[in-house]
Amino acid sequence: MRKRFDQLFPFLFLFSELIVLCVCFVMIFHLKKDHWGDFGTFINHLFVGNIIWLIIGLATRSFKSKRQSTYSETLKSSLYNSFIFISVFFFTLFILRIDTYSRNVIIVLISSIFLSNTLLRLTIHATLARYRELGYNFRRAVIIGFDELGVRLFSLLKRKKSYGIRCEGFYSNDKVNGSNEEILGTLDDFFKSDLDNLDYIYVSEKVSRYKINRIVDLADSRLIKVKLIPSVDLDSLKIFSFRKYEGMPIVDINDLPLDSLVNRVVKRAFDIVFSTIVIVTIISWLFPIVALIIKIESRGPVVFKQERNGKNNKTFWCYKFRSMILNNEADSKWASKNDSRVTRFGMFLRKTSLDEFPQFFNVIKGDMSIVGPRPHAIAMNESYQNRVQKFLQRHSSKPGVTGLAQAKGYRGEIECFYQMSSRVRLDRFYLQNWSFFLDVKIIFQTIISVVKDRGNAY
């Protein structure tokens, strides 16, 4: 599971770099005040510099501090980002024909940026390494396969405490004779074990493909990352990323595009902008009208809220315009065609999907996204999660107001196992192939689907 430290660290890292950049500019300002003309010009240059640095940092993902990174890699990353910044910054000044900087100022500014950013990154690297050596910010792991590769990785993780990865032990592919406290059991024991506190599963190449697939399926259902120790044939694995632990190759085989902070920032920014536009231009006048009709037709609240499973399977309150009369079966009985609980106006809201509009407030709150797997009632999740393969992988991302399944026409009542299985298959395809343009495409397809086929929603 992703810990809060890992979520906050990228932002703190970028903020620290921006602070250092500001210090460099302020130092130059005080040393060479006569070169700036006035304080306003300095502020403008400082603002442009911060924006450029932020864009470069997000583009290069320099904030991602890999646990196995070396000081050499940190140094290279620092010099690379500083060089890109200097190049873009002064190229921008050249295009805008700004000649505020003398040769001496340029030399001092470039030197201070290179030196200060390098010192900052090396300091952060050393601090994180020491922090993990002391037993903080660690991840729990197990190794599947008690063989040469597994033993080698176990020794490496035990020796390199700065990685912050605590290996609990091995699950052997076959039964091992004799006693060994590092062997937790066989693979059969692994599949029966409690994995709630586990973060990583390392799988040896000696494990069969069938068992690897079973391990990945189990890991997906628990939102645990699987890392393969090569060499197995990777051609058939759709998603994987490659990294090295001191030259030892490790492959992540169930990473998703939205695991990237850059992608999540882009998606979140779009969610906020799009939702704000919808709320201001549509919901602002639609809400009073819908509320009045709902109140006239039946007693009860205008907005219905229900607990649903969101990202990482955590529950949240999902909002909808109330389309049913008040009843005690909302959480246990799903809506169906000709459902007597649905009001006349509620039927219209459901067919046009207007009942979903309050979920744009869920998006603003951060519980949902514009596009993503649709959130199901908790009872429905419990009914299908053990029957549909990789059902819980849907919850590796925020649920959406709409999704690929809805854009393809899967709306309304789920009458059979095949319908749910098809929705989950499309949701998983979306998560594995996410892009900003795919989100935009799904939004347009959803609008077309709602207009063309209103008969599926009840």
SEFIKE-827960 format. One record per residue (C-alpha): residue number from 0; y, x, z; residue in one letter. Coordinates in steps of 0.05 Angstrom, whole numbers, plus 5000, padded with zeros to 4 digits. Example, Ala and Ser with C-alpha at 12.3 -4.5 7.8 and 13.67 -1.06 7.14 Angstrom:
<nodes>
{0 {4910 5246 5156} "A"};
{1 {4979 5273 5143} "S"};
</nodes>
This chain:
<nodes>
{0 {5000 5000 5000} "M"};
{1 {5070 5023 4985} "R"};
{2 {5107 5040 5049} "K"};
{3 {5180 5025 5063} "R"};
{4 {5197 5099 5063} "F"};
{5 {5174 5106 4991} "D"};
{6 {5216 5045 4971} "Q"};
{7 {5280 5072 5004} "L"};
{8 {5272 5145 4987} "F"};
{9 {5292 5142 4913} "P"};
{10 {5357 5108 4931} "F"};
{11 {5372 5156 4988} "L"};
{12 {5356 5214 4941} "F"};
{13 {5404 5191 4887} "L"};
{14 {5457 5175 4939} "F"};
{15 {5451 5245 4968} "S"};
{16 {5459 5276 4899} "E"};
{17 {5521 5233 4886} "L"};
{18 {5551 5256 4952} "I"};
{19 {5539 5329 4933} "V"};
{20 {5571 5317 4865} "L"};
{21 {5632 5285 4898} "C"};
{22 {5637 5345 4945} "V"};
{23 {5638 5392 4885} "C"};
{24 {5693 5353 4851} "F"};
{25 {5734 5347 4915} "V"};
{26 {5728 5422 4926} "M"};
{27 {5753 5436 4855} "I"};
{28 {5809 5386 4865} "F"};
{29 {5834 5422 4927} "H"};
{30 {5827 5491 4896} "L"};
{31 {5861 5472 4830} "K"};
{32 {5906 5412 4844} "K"};
{33 {5955 5433 4790} "D"};
{34 {5902 5423 4736} "H"};
{35 {5892 5348 4749} "W"};
{36 {5962 5322 4741} "G"};
{37 {5955 5266 4793} "D"};
{38 {5903 5238 4841} "F"};
{39 {5889 5179 4796} "G"};
{40 {5864 5225 4740} "T"};
{41 {5818 5260 4790} "F"};
{42 {5789 5193 4813} "I"};
{43 {5776 5172 4741} "N"};
{44 {5739 5237 4727} "H"};
{45 {5700 5230 4791} "L"};
{46 {5679 5159 4774} "F"};
{47 {5657 5179 4704} "V"};
{48 {5618 5238 4732} "G"};
{49 {5581 5193 4782} "N"};
{50 {5563 5143 4728} "I"};
{51 {5536 5197 4682} "I"};
{52 {5496 5229 4739} "W"};
{53 {5467 5162 4759} "L"};
{54 {5445 5146 4688} "I"};
{55 {5413 5214 4678} "I"};
{56 {5377 5208 4745} "G"};
{57 {5349 5140 4727} "L"};
{58 {5331 5162 4656} "A"};
{59 {5294 5226 4678} "T"};
{60 {5266 5194 4742} "R"};
{61 {5285 5257 4780} "S"};
{62 {5284 5217 4845} "F"};
{63 {5208 5212 4842} "K"};
{64 {5184 5264 4891} "S"};
{65 {5111 5275 4876} "K"};
{66 {5070 5294 4937} "R"};
{67 {5037 5352 4900} "Q"};
{68 {5102 5380 4869} "S"};
{69 {5113 5455 4877} "T"};
{70 {5179 5489 4893} "Y"};
{71 {5179 5516 4822} "S"};
{72 {5175 5446 4793} "E"};
{73 {5231 5423 4839} "T"};
{74 {5274 5481 4816} "L"};
{75 {5261 5467 4743} "K"};
{76 {5277 5393 4752} "S"};
{77 {5342 5410 4788} "S"};
{78 {5365 5459 4734} "L"};
{79 {5346 5411 4679} "Y"};
{80 {5385 5352 4708} "N"};
{81 {5445 5395 4723} "S"};
{82 {5445 5422 4652} "F"};
{83 {5440 5353 4622} "I"};
{84 {5497 5328 4666} "F"};
{85 {5544 5386 4650} "I"};
{86 {5529 5377 4575} "S"};
{87 {5541 5302 4575} "V"};
{88 {5602 5305 4620} "F"};
{89 {5640 5357 4581} "F"};
{90 {5618 5327 4514} "F"};
{91 {5649 5262 4539} "T"};
{92 {5713 5298 4555} "L"};
{93 {5712 5331 4487} "F"};
{94 {5703 5264 4451} "I"};
{95 {5760 5233 4492} "L"};
{96 {5803 5295 4478} "R"};
{97 {5814 5309 4552} "I"};
{98 {5833 5382 4565} "D"};
{99 {5847 5378 4639} "T"};
{100 {5798 5434 4656} "Y"};
{101 {5816 5508 4649} "S"};
{102 {5763 5560 4637} "R"};
{103 {5763 5580 4711} "N"};
{104 {5756 5508 4734} "V"};
{105 {5698 5497 4686} "I"};
{106 {5662 5559 4711} "I"};
{107 {5671 5541 4784} "V"};
{108 {5651 5468 4773} "L"};
{109 {5588 5486 4734} "I"};
{110 {5568 5539 4784} "S"};
{111 {5579 5493 4844} "S"};
{112 {5539 5436 4813} "I"};
{113 {5480 5480 4794} "F"};
{114 {5479 5515 4863} "L"};
{115 {5491 5454 4907} "S"};
{116 {5442 5408 4871} "N"};
{117 {5388 5461 4872} "T"};
{118 {5398 5474 4946} "L"};
{119 {5397 5399 4960} "L"};
{120 {5332 5388 4923} "R"};
{121 {5297 5449 4952} "L"};
{122 {5320 5426 5021} "T"};
{123 {5293 5356 5010} "I"};
{124 {5228 5385 4983} "H"};
{125 {5219 5429 5045} "A"};
{126 {5239 5373 5092} "T"};
{127 {5190 5324 5062} "L"};
{128 {5135 5376 5063} "A"};
{129 {5147 5392 5136} "R"};
{130 {5154 5318 5153} "Y"};
{131 {5085 5305 5123} "R"};
{132 {5055 5367 5156} "E"};
{133 {5075 5337 5223} "L"};
{134 {5034 5275 5207} "G"};
{135 {5087 5227 5181} "Y"};
{136 {5093 5190 5115} "N"};
{137 {5019 5200 5101} "F"};
{138 {4970 5161 5058} "R"};
{139 {4898 5146 5074} "R"};
{140 {4844 5162 5022} "A"};
{141 {4770 5165 5012} "V"};
{142 {4730 5203 4959} "I"};
{143 {4674 5169 4921} "I"};
{144 {4621 5221 4904} "G"};
{145 {4595 5276 4950} "F"};
{146 {4591 5331 4897} "D"};
{147 {4625 5396 4878} "E"};
{148 {4689 5362 4852} "L"};
{149 {4694 5315 4911} "G"};
{150 {4684 5371 4962} "V"};
{151 {4736 5414 4926} "R"};
{152 {4787 5358 4929} "L"};
{153 {4771 5344 5002} "F"};
{154 {4783 5417 5020} "S"};
{155 {4848 5418 4981} "L"};
{156 {4876 5356 5015} "L"};
{157 {4855 5382 5083} "K"};
{158 {4889 5449 5070} "R"};
{159 {4952 5422 5037} "K"};
{160 {4978 5378 5094} "K"};
{161 {5046 5377 5059} "S"};
{162 {5016 5327 5009} "Y"};
{163 {5012 5277 5066} "G"};
{164 {4944 5250 5043} "I"};
{165 {4892 5241 5098} "R"};
{166 {4822 5239 5068} "C"};
{167 {4777 5198 5114} "E"};
{168 {4714 5225 5082} "G"};
{169 {4663 5213 5028} "F"};
{170 {4622 5155 5003} "Y"};
{171 {4561 5186 4970} "S"};
{172 {4535 5163 4903} "N"};
{173 {4465 5171 4931} "D"};
{174 {4436 5173 5000} "K"};
{175 {4446 5241 5033} "V"};
{176 {4393 5270 5078} "N"};
{177 {4416 5299 5144} "G"};
{178 {4478 5284 5185} "S"};
{179 {4549 5299 5163} "N"};
{180 {4609 5268 5198} "E"};
{181 {4650 5272 5134} "E"};
{182 {4602 5226 5098} "I"};
{183 {4621 5154 5113} "L"};
{184 {4562 5123 5077} "G"};
{185 {4536 5106 5008} "T"};
{186 {4570 5067 4953} "L"};
{187 {4537 5004 4979} "D"};
{188 {4570 5017 5046} "D"};
{189 {4636 5027 5011} "F"};
{190 {4634 4959 4977} "F"};
{191 {4620 4927 5044} "K"};
{192 {4673 4966 5083} "S"};
{193 {4742 4945 5107} "D"};
{194 {4793 4976 5060} "L"};
{195 {4856 4945 5090} "D"};
{196 {4887 5011 5113} "N"};
{197 {4868 5050 5050} "L"};
{198 {4920 5074 5000} "D"};
{199 {4881 5117 4950} "Y"};
{200 {4810 5120 4925} "I"};
{201 {4789 5185 4890} "Y"};
{202 {4729 5176 4845} "V"};
{203 {4686 5235 4821} "S"};
{204 {4665 5243 4748} "E"};
{205 {4592 5238 4771} "K"};
{206 {4599 5164 4787} "V"};
{207 {4574 5118 4732} "S"};
{208 {4623 5078 4690} "R"};
{209 {4594 5013 4716} "Y"};
{210 {4607 5033 4788} "K"};
{211 {4676 5060 4771} "I"};
{212 {4693 4991 4741} "N"};
{213 {4668 4958 4805} "R"};
{214 {4710 5005 4847} "I"};
{215 {4773 4991 4805} "V"};
{216 {4760 4915 4809} "D"};
{217 {4755 4920 4884} "L"};
{218 {4817 4964 4888} "A"};
{219 {4857 4916 4845} "D"};
{220 {4839 4859 4891} "S"};
{221 {4865 4900 4951} "R"};
{222 {4924 4930 4914} "L"};
{223 {4897 5001 4925} "I"};
{224 {4910 5058 4875} "K"};
{225 {4849 5090 4843} "V"};
{226 {4852 5163 4821} "K"};
{227 {4797 5191 4777} "L"};
{228 {4774 5263 4781} "I"};
{229 {4757 5280 4708} "P"};
{230 {4722 5288 4664} "S"};
{231 {4700 5219 4644} "V"};
{232 {4716 5189 4576} "D"};
{233 {4787 5162 4583} "L"};
{234 {4792 5131 4513} "D"};
{235 {4769 5063 4536} "S"};
{236 {4818 5061 4595} "L"};
{237 {4880 5026 4573} "K"};
{238 {4927 5050 4628} "I"};
{239 {4926 5118 4660} "F"};
{240 {4974 5174 4679} "S"};
{241 {4957 5247 4688} "F"};
{242 {4979 5294 4743} "R"};
{243 {4957 5359 4775} "K"};
{244 {4944 5381 4846} "Y"};
{245 {4952 5457 4843} "E"};
{246 {4922 5457 4774} "G"};
{247 {4867 5407 4792} "M"};
{248 {4872 5348 4744} "P"};
{249 {4876 5278 4774} "I"};
{250 {4883 5213 4733} "V"};
{251 {4913 5148 4759} "D"};
{252 {4875 5094 4722} "I"};
{253 {4908 5029 4744} "N"};
{254 {4982 5045 4743} "D"};
{255 {5028 4991 4714} "L"};
{256 {5095 4996 4678} "P"};
{257 {5130 4961 4736} "L"};
{258 {5106 5015 4784} "D"};
{259 {5165 5054 4755} "S"};
{260 {5230 5047 4794} "L"};
{261 {5271 5051 4730} "V"};
{262 {5233 4992 4701} "N"};
{263 {5240 4953 4765} "R"};
{264 {5315 4967 4768} "V"};
{265 {5324 4944 4696} "V"};
{266 {5283 4881 4709} "K"};
{267 {5320 4865 4774} "R"};
{268 {5388 4875 4741} "A"};
{269 {5368 4827 4685} "F"};
{270 {5342 4777 4736} "D"};
{271 {5408 4776 4774} "I"};
{272 {5452 4771 4712} "V"};
{273 {5409 4717 4678} "F"};
{274 {5401 4676 4742} "S"};
{275 {5475 4679 4758} "T"};
{276 {5492 4654 4688} "I"};
{277 {5442 4596 4693} "V"};
{278 {5467 4577 4763} "I"};
{279 {5540 4579 4743} "V"};
{280 {5534 4546 4674} "T"};
{281 {5477 4497 4684} "I"};
{282 {5454 4486 4755} "I"};
{283 {5526 4478 4781} "S"};
{284 {5533 4411 4745} "W"};
{285 {5459 4393 4738} "L"};
{286 {5443 4396 4812} "F"};
{287 {5489 4339 4835} "P"};
{288 {5463 4293 4779} "I"};
{289 {5390 4308 4793} "V"};
{290 {5401 4302 4869} "A"};
{291 {5434 4234 4862} "L"};
{292 {5377 4206 4819} "I"};
{293 {5323 4234 4865} "I"};
{294 {5358 4203 4926} "K"};
{295 {5365 4135 4891} "I"};
{296 {5292 4133 4870} "E"};
{297 {5258 4154 4934} "S"};
{298 {5272 4177 5004} "R"};
{299 {5264 4250 5024} "G"};
{300 {5297 4317 5009} "P"};
{301 {5324 4335 4941} "V"};
{302 {5292 4403 4941} "V"};
{303 {5218 4411 4957} "F"};
{304 {5196 4478 4985} "K"};
{305 {5125 4503 4990} "Q"};
{306 {5093 4568 5014} "E"};
{307 {5065 4608 4956} "R"};
{308 {5037 4678 4947} "N"};
{309 {5085 4729 4918} "G"};
{310 {5086 4804 4908} "K"};
{311 {5031 4841 4946} "N"};
{312 {5003 4772 4962} "N"};
{313 {5059 4760 5014} "K"};
{314 {5080 4688 5023} "T"};
{315 {5149 4660 5009} "F"};
{316 {5183 4592 5004} "W"};
{317 {5183 4570 4931} "C"};
{318 {5237 4518 4913} "Y"};
{319 {5230 4459 4865} "K"};
{320 {5266 4394 4854} "F"};
{321 {5224 4341 4889} "R"};
{322 {5184 4302 4837} "S"};
{323 {5137 4264 4884} "M"};
{324 {5143 4213 4938} "I"};
{325 {5135 4243 5008} "L"};
{326 {5061 4255 5022} "N"};
{327 {5016 4297 5066} "N"};
{328 {4974 4325 5009} "E"};
{329 {5025 4370 4974} "A"};
{330 {4992 4434 4999} "D"};
{331 {4920 4413 4988} "S"};
{332 {4918 4366 4928} "K"};
{333 {4945 4392 4862} "W"};
{334 {4984 4348 4814} "A"};
{335 {4944 4316 4758} "S"};
{336 {4956 4270 4699} "K"};
{337 {4977 4200 4719} "N"};
{338 {4984 4224 4792} "D"};
{339 {5008 4164 4832} "S"};
{340 {5050 4209 4877} "R"};
{341 {5096 4229 4819} "V"};
{342 {5159 4187 4813} "T"};
{343 {5185 4163 4745} "R"};
{344 {5243 4212 4747} "F"};
{345 {5196 4265 4774} "G"};
{346 {5153 4257 4712} "M"};
{347 {5214 4271 4669} "F"};
{348 {5231 4332 4711} "L"};
{349 {5161 4359 4704} "R"};
{350 {5155 4347 4629} "K"};
{351 {5222 4382 4616} "T"};
{352 {5208 4436 4670} "S"};
{353 {5275 4419 4702} "L"};
{354 {5239 4415 4769} "D"};
{355 {5232 4491 4766} "E"};
{356 {5307 4505 4763} "F"};
{357 {5318 4515 4838} "P"};
{358 {5272 4576 4831} "Q"};
{359 {5332 4613 4801} "F"};
{360 {5356 4616 4874} "F"};
{361 {5288 4647 4891} "N"};
{362 {5304 4700 4838} "V"};
{363 {5372 4714 4869} "I"};
{364 {5338 4721 4937} "K"};
{365 {5290 4771 4908} "G"};
{366 {5226 4731 4920} "D"};
{367 {5216 4718 4846} "M"};
{368 {5233 4745 4777} "S"};
{369 {5254 4707 4714} "I"};
{370 {5188 4727 4680} "V"};
{371 {5123 4742 4715} "G"};
{372 {5057 4709 4735} "P"};
{373 {5071 4639 4760} "R"};
{374 {5062 4631 4836} "P"};
{375 {5006 4584 4855} "H"};
{376 {4998 4543 4918} "A"};
{377 {4961 4582 4972} "I"};
{378 {4902 4533 4970} "A"};
{379 {4895 4545 4895} "M"};
{380 {4897 4621 4905} "N"};
{381 {4843 4617 4958} "E"};
{382 {4801 4573 4912} "S"};
{383 {4802 4620 4852} "Y"};
{384 {4813 4691 4878} "Q"};
{385 {4739 4704 4888} "N"};
{386 {4718 4669 4825} "R"};
{387 {4765 4698 4772} "V"};
{388 {4758 4772 4757} "Q"};
{389 {4819 4813 4780} "K"};
{390 {4855 4750 4801} "F"};
{391 {4897 4786 4854} "L"};
{392 {4924 4837 4804} "Q"};
{393 {4974 4782 4787} "R"};
{394 {5006 4796 4854} "H"};
{395 {5023 4869 4839} "S"};
{396 {5090 4842 4813} "S"};
{397 {5139 4788 4833} "K"};
{398 {5120 4718 4809} "P"};
{399 {5163 4689 4754} "G"};
{400 {5200 4625 4738} "V"};
{401 {5161 4629 4673} "T"};
{402 {5106 4675 4647} "G"};
{403 {5066 4695 4586} "L"};
{404 {5014 4641 4602} "A"};
{405 {5068 4587 4604} "Q"};
{406 {5099 4613 4540} "A"};
{407 {5031 4606 4507} "K"};
{408 {5026 4533 4529} "G"};
{409 {4987 4539 4594} "Y"};
{410 {5029 4490 4635} "R"};
{411 {5011 4434 4682} "G"};
{412 {4944 4416 4712} "E"};
{413 {4887 4466 4715} "I"};
{414 {4826 4424 4699} "E"};
{415 {4772 4478 4693} "C"};
{416 {4754 4549 4708} "F"};
{417 {4768 4571 4636} "Y"};
{418 {4841 4550 4641} "Q"};
{419 {4853 4591 4703} "M"};
{420 {4814 4650 4674} "S"};
{421 {4857 4647 4611} "S"};
{422 {4921 4646 4652} "R"};
{423 {4900 4705 4693} "V"};
{424 {4880 4743 4630} "R"};
{425 {4950 4732 4600} "L"};
{426 {4983 4750 4666} "D"};
{427 {4945 4815 4669} "R"};
{428 {4962 4830 4596} "F"};
{429 {5036 4819 4613} "Y"};
{430 {5033 4866 4674} "L"};
{431 {4997 4920 4634} "Q"};
{432 {5045 4916 4574} "N"};
{433 {5111 4899 4607} "W"};
{434 {5176 4916 4573} "S"};
{435 {5247 4888 4576} "F"};
{436 {5240 4860 4505} "F"};
{437 {5174 4826 4524} "L"};
{438 {5212 4789 4579} "D"};
{439 {5265 4766 4530} "V"};
{440 {5211 4744 4480} "K"};
{441 {5174 4704 4534} "I"};
{442 {5239 4668 4554} "I"};
{443 {5250 4645 4482} "F"};
{444 {5177 4626 4473} "Q"};
{445 {5179 4586 4538} "T"};
{446 {5239 4546 4514} "I"};
{447 {5204 4531 4448} "I"};
{448 {5140 4513 4484} "S"};
{449 {5176 4464 4531} "V"};
{450 {5212 4430 4473} "V"};
{451 {5150 4425 4428} "K"};
{452 {5096 4408 4479} "D"};
{453 {5116 4368 4540} "R"};
{454 {5050 4334 4547} "G"};
{455 {5016 4388 4588} "N"};
{456 {5062 4384 4649} "A"};
{457 {5047 4332 4702} "Y"};
</nodes>
